[in-house]
Amino acid sequence: MARIIPAILVNDENEFRRQISLAAAFAKLVQIDVLDGTLFPELSFSDAGAVMAMHLSMQFEAHLMVNSPEQKVRDWIKAGASRIIIHAEAKGNIGLALERIRHADRLAGVAIDPESDLSVLEDLAPFIDHVQIMGVHPGGQGRPFDQETASRVRAVKTALKHLTVGVDGGVTDAENRARELAASGADDLVVGSAIWRSKDPSRAYREIAANARF
């Protein structure tokens, strides 16, 4: 069974607060997507100071879709993120970013885009706890799913057995996709549009969670 993690990817603080409030009723952990326009062209509400001031009652992690992650991780450590995920494709000092995350006793993760070769993870593996395989090209919710995602999960689980593996993007309860990804070895499934575009986010979450059992 894979853990389902709602993704919070919004443009303003009011919508952020609304989704956090809803998620608190059915999820123990959310992932905050941070886009500053440097690595990908899109922007999101990503004010770590504002999040810290909210004193969230639930656990959260930060997915930093940014360049120069070494300059951003301290803000999210201070905000209280339990796990911080940076991109293998990011420009900047990835090693320093991971060092800062682990020095703060937080879990360190690396996300990898569908078009990137998994071999880039080999040098990073000793310094991380988690790999997040992007099932869609990052930057927005509801994008086309990469059909090679399940095989990429299996490849990472085989080669890097000490790491947990997640999938972010394109996870729905359609086509048994959540079940397929869980069966392939995914420990976490990060879900955005399938939850938030539903008329009943709580029910959508439960249905995907049920489908992720095998």
Buried (B, 14 or more C-beta within 10 A) or exposed (E): EBBBBBBBBBEEEEBBBBBBEBBEEBBEBBBBBBBBEBBBEBEBBBBBEEBBEBEBEEBBBBBBBBBBBBBBBBBBBEBBBEBBBBBBBBEBBBEBBBBBBBEBEBBBBBBBBBEBEBEEBEEBBEBBBBBBBBBBBBBBBEBEBBEEBBEBBBBBBEEBEEBBBBBBBBBBBEEBBBBBBBBBBBBBBBBBBBBBEBEEBBEBBBBBBEBBEE
